[in-house]
Amino acid sequence: MDMSLPAIQLTDVLHSPLPLRSRERYARLQLVRQGQGERVCIHDGRELRLRDIDAGDVAAIKRCFKRLSPEDIRRRFLHSMSELPEPMAQRLCRIDPAIERAYVLEDENVVPGEIRGVGRVYVDEAANSAEFSIVVEQEWTRLGLGAMLMQHLVDECRRRGLSEIWGYVLLENRPMLQLCRELGFVQRLLADEPGTAQISLAL
Ligand SMILES: CC(C)(COP(=O)(O)OP(=O)(O)OC[C@H]1O[C@@H](n2cnc3c(N)ncnc32)[C@H](O)[C@@H]1OP(=O)(O)O)[C@@H](O)C(=O)NCCC(=O)NCCS
């Protein structure tokens, strides 16, 4: 790990700034560019590596899923799941870069390394938009990681020239709705899916 690189504020690496959030939040995280990905320095001294997901992450993704609460699983996948089937784990890790991007937050301070958060976008070329999904392991929430992942996803969509990023969020999922509100997303209720909102950000 190259500790000699200068630490830069999260706001400095955002290519297209989103509406500003609390100053306290931006002070909590620092990103340091690093060979493969970026080192994320959390205010409490812990560190993670933000990098692209790869095919070698299948076992770690399955372990990460096992640490999620039933509520987090339902909020992420929009239905209950007791386990992550192998084909689905494979599918989540072997992405098609032409239409997908997925970031993981890897904890390299444990052996084997553990994935503490995942954010991904799936592009709908016909609609020129992308659907996002995101999850942060509970022990690592309220540190700004969810907002940081979302900002990376938004930047990725802008780089691709997409006109919108959107996702489905359960109406009971106040943390995610709040997070997205702070980032400027708007919310639309779905007549045929009571209890679920479609949230979107025009890019
Ligand atoms: C929603 C989720 C991604 C938030 O991740 P996170 O790392 O805690 O997010 P952040 O720390 O960046 O928080 C950003 C803001 O979201 C809101 N928020 C986050 N958790 C919250 C909570 N438990 N209650 C209320 N607001 C909350 C707050 O406004 C927070 O800002 P603040 O800490 O300055 O008040 C995480 O809780 C999660 O993975 N949930 C399960 C999966 C899921 O719901 N995915 C979304 C659908 S795809």
The ligand as an SDF file (V2000), in Angstrom:
LIG
                    3D

 48 50  0  0  0  0  0  0  0  0999 V2000
  -28.8860    2.4400    2.2130 C   0  0  0  0  0  0  0  0  0  0  0  0
  -27.4040    2.1500    2.4510 C   0  0  0  0  0  0  0  0  0  0  0  0
  -26.7250    1.8550    1.1150 C   0  0  0  0  0  0  0  0  0  0  0  0
  -26.7610    3.4040    3.0750 C   0  0  0  0  0  0  0  0  0  0  0  0
  -25.3830    3.1970    3.1700 O   0  0  0  0  0  0  0  0  0  0  0  0
  -24.4890    4.0820    4.1540 P   0  0  0  0  0  0  0  0  0  0  0  0
  -23.0710    3.7090    3.8820 O   0  0  0  0  0  0  0  0  0  0  0  0
  -24.9670    3.9830    5.5310 O   0  0  0  0  0  0  0  0  0  0  0  0
  -24.7850    5.5220    3.6140 O   0  0  0  0  0  0  0  0  0  0  0  0
  -24.0900    6.8680    4.1030 P   0  0  0  0  0  0  0  0  0  0  0  0
  -23.2800    6.6440    5.3160 O   0  0  0  0  0  0  0  0  0  0  0  0
  -23.4010    7.4390    2.9110 O   0  0  0  0  0  0  0  0  0  0  0  0
  -25.3340    7.7330    4.5080 O   0  0  0  0  0  0  0  0  0  0  0  0
  -25.8110    8.6860    3.6300 C   0  0  0  0  0  0  0  0  0  0  0  0
  -27.0770    9.3140    4.1850 C   0  0  0  0  0  0  0  0  0  0  0  0
  -28.1310    8.4090    4.0440 O   0  0  0  0  0  0  0  0  0  0  0  0
  -29.0160    8.5860    5.1360 C   0  0  0  0  0  0  0  0  0  0  0  0
  -29.0020    7.4170    5.9800 N   0  0  0  0  0  0  0  0  0  0  0  0
  -28.1280    6.3800    5.9230 C   0  0  0  0  0  0  0  0  0  0  0  0
  -28.4800    5.4430    6.8580 N   0  0  0  0  0  0  0  0  0  0  0  0
  -29.5630    5.9520    7.5050 C   0  0  0  0  0  0  0  0  0  0  0  0
  -30.3890    5.4640    8.5510 C   0  0  0  0  0  0  0  0  0  0  0  0
  -30.1670    4.2710    9.1250 N   0  0  0  0  0  0  0  0  0  0  0  0
  -31.4310    6.2240    8.9440 N   0  0  0  0  0  0  0  0  0  0  0  0
  -31.6730    7.4290    8.3620 C   0  0  0  0  0  0  0  0  0  0  0  0
  -30.9250    7.9440    7.3670 N   0  0  0  0  0  0  0  0  0  0  0  0
  -29.8860    7.2130    6.9430 C   0  0  0  0  0  0  0  0  0  0  0  0
  -28.5160    9.7690    5.9250 C   0  0  0  0  0  0  0  0  0  0  0  0
  -29.0400   10.9310    5.3720 O   0  0  0  0  0  0  0  0  0  0  0  0
  -27.0520    9.6690    5.6490 C   0  0  0  0  0  0  0  0  0  0  0  0
  -26.3930   10.8780    5.8580 O   0  0  0  0  0  0  0  0  0  0  0  0
  -25.8840   11.2370    7.3610 P   0  0  0  0  0  0  0  0  0  0  0  0
  -25.1440   10.0330    7.8730 O   0  0  0  0  0  0  0  0  0  0  0  0
  -25.0310   12.4410    7.1480 O   0  0  0  0  0  0  0  0  0  0  0  0
  -27.1190   11.5130    8.1420 O   0  0  0  0  0  0  0  0  0  0  0  0
  -27.2110    0.9480    3.4310 C   0  0  0  0  0  0  0  0  0  0  0  0
  -27.9330    1.1960    4.5960 O   0  0  0  0  0  0  0  0  0  0  0  0
  -27.6190   -0.3860    2.8340 C   0  0  0  0  0  0  0  0  0  0  0  0
  -26.8170   -1.0700    2.2180 O   0  0  0  0  0  0  0  0  0  0  0  0
  -28.9240   -0.7830    2.9860 N   0  0  0  0  0  0  0  0  0  0  0  0
  -29.3630   -2.0960    2.4960 C   0  0  0  0  0  0  0  0  0  0  0  0
  -29.4230   -2.1900    0.9750 C   0  0  0  0  0  0  0  0  0  0  0  0
  -30.2590   -1.1010    0.3610 C   0  0  0  0  0  0  0  0  0  0  0  0
  -31.1730   -0.5850    0.9660 O   0  0  0  0  0  0  0  0  0  0  0  0
  -29.9550   -0.7420   -0.9060 N   0  0  0  0  0  0  0  0  0  0  0  0
  -30.7050    0.2860   -1.6020 C   0  0  0  0  0  0  0  0  0  0  0  0
  -31.5680   -0.2720   -2.6800 C   0  0  0  0  0  0  0  0  0  0  0  0
  -30.6240   -0.8430   -4.0690 S   0  0  0  0  0  0  0  0  0  0  0  0
  1  2  1  0
  2  3  1  0
  2  4  1  0
  2 36  1  0
  4  5  1  0
  5  6  1  0
  6  7  2  0
  6  8  1  0
  6  9  1  0
  9 10  1  0
 10 11  2  0
 10 12  1  0
 10 13  1  0
 13 14  1  0
 14 15  1  0
 15 16  1  0
 15 30  1  0
 16 17  1  0
 17 18  1  0
 17 28  1  0
 18 19  1  0
 18 27  1  0
 19 20  2  0
 20 21  1  0
 21 22  1  0
 21 27  2  0
 22 23  1  0
 22 24  2  0
 24 25  1  0
 25 26  2  0
 26 27  1  0
 28 29  1  0
 28 30  1  0
 30 31  1  0
 31 32  1  0
 32 33  2  0
 32 34  1  0
 32 35  1  0
 36 37  1  0
 36 38  1  0
 38 39  2  0
 38 40  1  0
 40 41  1  0
 41 42  1  0
 42 43  1  0
 43 44  2  0
 43 45  1  0
 45 46  1  0
 46 47  1  0
 47 48  1  0
M  END
$$$$
